[in-house]
Amino acid sequence: MANTTVTTGVKEVLSDKSWARWTALGLLAFAMFCSYIFMDILSPIKDLLQSTRGWDSTAFGTMQGSETFLNVFIFFLIFAGIILDKMGVRFTAILSGAVMLIGATINWYALTDAFLGSSLDVWFTNHLNYIPVFDELGISPFYEGMPASAKFSAVGFMIFGCGVEMAGITVSRGIVKWFKGREMALAMGSEMALARLGVATCMIFSPMFAELGGDISVSRSVAFGVVLLMIALIMFIVYFFMDKKLDEQTHAEEEKDDPFKISDLGKILTSSGFWLVALLCVLYYSAIFPFQKYAVNMLQCNLTLSPPDETSFWASDTVTVLQYVIMLVVAAAAFASNFSSNKIVRYSTLATAIVALVGYCVMGYMRQSAAAIFAVFPLLAVGITPILGKFVDYKGKAATMLVLGSLLLIACHLTFAFILPLFKGNDLAGVLVAYITILVLGASFSLVPASLWPSVPKLVDAKIIGSAYALIFWIQNIGLWLFPLLIGKVLDNTNPQITEALANGTMSPETAAVSYNYTWPLVMLACLGVAALILGLVLKVINRKKHLGLEDPNIKADSAEVLESEIATVEE
């Protein structure tokens, strides 16, 4: 067989060695893990930003939406693809790491005490209150009255956003290069699982660093993220030398995809399949990622949480670290349970994950921490993503899974909007409802991506697939820019009593930060789910009429048998 020849008749290269390619994956995945932590580093401390820096919800949402501003309106996402195509994985990986670090450092300085009263503080207070054209179009990343620290922080977040999007497409290319013809699906699933754990990590540690030693400082949380991005850059540098060694062994230049071409636009934009996928993507992700940025504050406003005594074990940093370790056990055991052929081992690891998850939830309740409660969000997703991916590969039903994912999304946001507030005053019942809803939302987060992305090649001509993906990501970034901003504006406009109370001094900033009514922002997000549901049903109808194969498995039975035979031969 061809694979046997490769392993016996040709000099073995780095990518043929299991330890080497998984090390390369580890370097890339950990770098993305660090970037995901920084992406949401301010989300669990929105209340502290309001009480210590004067950021209302509009300022917070505008700053958070700035992450994708340059990608959308300056088309940096397209330029990143061109840079990757022209310069290759190695150069682009280090460039993306450096850009992320520069943006993060600016973001950190904007929140330090040193910034307050500085010349930069004065300049940003007096400038960028009006930007011609952008203000007329209603897309300006700043506005008059926006706190100077939020403006400067937004500048840093814009730069970080350019780097993180560049890193995302670079890491995907790197995985393809090292795992082509091997465990590529498992490698990509593993990278995604580790990256999602970054969300849980920042939810747990960001509040801890902000309140370290009883002295509140939001800049400490951002400094934690900056240090991690320094480590991410080191990971990319080490990967540079591994990847260079691989090319030297294979005497090959880095693989390059076809570049994005303007001439492709006509073919793509006239494809109904492209528009269905692109709109589903922007609707679904706009209901998830922007929500993450407000989720902790939403729980603070809807749950009756009583922080434990400062001298108790449950208020200590030790319990924070212990809970994080248990979270890692949940994720590792749940993920590993998918890949064992031994039933005893599989069910044992699954049972371990369940027991550890229950333990984690109990600790979150005892800590009375909204951030620790929301941190369970990616845990179920980590466990079921491999199951869902395998199901789509071997059984199909991708369009049906899109519909199911949208239904779960709607149910979760409506539960947060109307059911969770009913339990305010009953801390145990409220936390239980929150945990269940967050875990189900995490499952929905797995359902849609697992079925959406593998469907794209079935809907778009293979010759323009690269260009189609570039446009889909660009359209997705529009939603990721718009909806954090919209949520903030809706939150302030539907809670005018808080603004008035702050103005006349009848409510403290600390109390105001956890007193918002989130009903209408959540209804808005549920409406995105309804729109996604309608598009999913339309997609099912079109699939049935045009026989697009969306409900068919990705791997045919005969192909699977051949693949298993080849793997067995290589292993022998």
Steps between C-alpha positions, in 0.01 A plus 500: 500500500604861444507579870716194571748615239518840663589356837747234376647609167545872557710678761280584797436871552378690807133484405525119481593489868201502729677691780615772260168577334315495832766728646445737207126484566559567870700813422233636265206399721651651815562826316131511404403403855685811624337722237150377595572587862590857410202531264260483797734616778276799587167317467476366857598837653254727316360610837846604621563700182182696571577560866873581462529647150153641436422276200126470451360217286524707181869570561565135586315373192667752267843402629427125472365538147817682395684165488372431147474862380816505286428150369159613376540861387868511402473146355799382704356148506545483122850649528588239762412226253718665235791530748464133589492401135806707405715459812405154625406351836822569688525872434128560545490308830772717655348817351158416644652427842684833499191694387287340774762586762528864387122546508472328839772720649315815388180355647678437831651849524160659436373340821796578725502779759792651306266578209263701720585868472779439249542696176351203315196513728453870421553447126248217474250696707517795260535310171333222301158628606407545136641311204379623158320245280510231769269705726267576208480129423448415867802269516751708696698301760482800737240756607485829685503441874667159476753468785859560385612167648231320297611679180868415544410146608292467182803603290701219659213253456474588129868418453463181706198403286710524182759270654257243636314461169833465320606240757177305452541446127874438543451228761244324276750502213774369729285209619422404140870504417606271786199267507412463132415134439503429872285584806395842366143498632617396846774764490258779406250383760769494767617851407141629515440331837812655655416843357150483651650421838659843474154650551452307825853588611448874471161474675668338800827692524413851375289588809760339726782721367279810500418454871835357611584591859173687544626791288294534180705564183356407160842549339634194686258277311614645168866464607431127555377480139803694371738254668315210337531668160874531557503124551288460185760691300771271637288200390482642148878556495568139604251386234692711245811286544306171497319597182824618337662165583207316339537698176872433494434126532238494226689746275168672447375854519209574726165408348298792373129511429353690210490868602178692547398635159257783432380304195372230737249740653247465221494120525473507877243775539264338249504171693191453716689236697771750590249755629315242709821385667638853542177631656466194725857556611461867584163449672614209715840631602356847568267338753788320674827696505357845585286332767817358661620855560189584706413157642672541838340839560163359391533229767606759759183696424266197506636280777496564873867447579644560846881503495647275772684649797843625397666275758327181381648233275242576228626857466866400470715489185575136584144394422519688169804298393346175630180563307703564185684169545166320534379677184805365313416150627144539366623615159778241466286206614200600286718550192697176556184292545429541128815327384533180703399173335492331842150532646621487860750780441247704301226482762747552784633822349144614425396429861807690621401799285143497636607474864762772454242724326260463792785581738591805294140625504473454878821701548369775270185520712695509825722778364189698396690617195318584175827467306564151639141399418523613137838329462317166451390632158764323287529181708211306344608625158849355551350161579243473222677677211687181394173301522315748281784525249515122467121482466501748211792318339339156513122562534440846350195708601696827496199714403289341774773574754501865391126519573540324837788732596290807420207368707728447801645848452152659505396299806811597695478875436128505581570306820758759601256780412179380665554195723829570679378837645208315664746328733665820625497464877533120483872458455513118469217470245630798301853360480363158399295652215804703394728195493259291294432781252871581458587134439223465240620820332846342487350193331333726244838665446632158395203397287511787254875526424528121471236501227550846345864497389504149344195605295675788321682282241164347405348840428786686330709410196832347610693749283379794707480337843795701638351829389159398635644427843676838502170677427310293757751594770476865396119494522525322837727778627231757414270334753778470757562875466134607499334295772724573801433866421125443457468302823667785690277765344181298558607432859549871577187612313275246673639582845473883512430491874857383562648792306274742688582347838872527430459862391310608812715292734224270630682189378869413530697386191554160666125447546416635155742256334300198622147645471429484125191336351631284215161397357509696174863428405428129553180520294705660222745208510210251500369672185834426334437137587152516345648644180763223500226241550305631199812492283578148622151382396542674162833321460332165568238574231763606244708194587202274432418669169852538362652188660795692648592210728485695826326212676745246357806380695836654412664158496330231293487147635734358239746789545499446874581132458790580267629765742487259794683238292775747409542612861528138613764431234708803603477408869626150419 
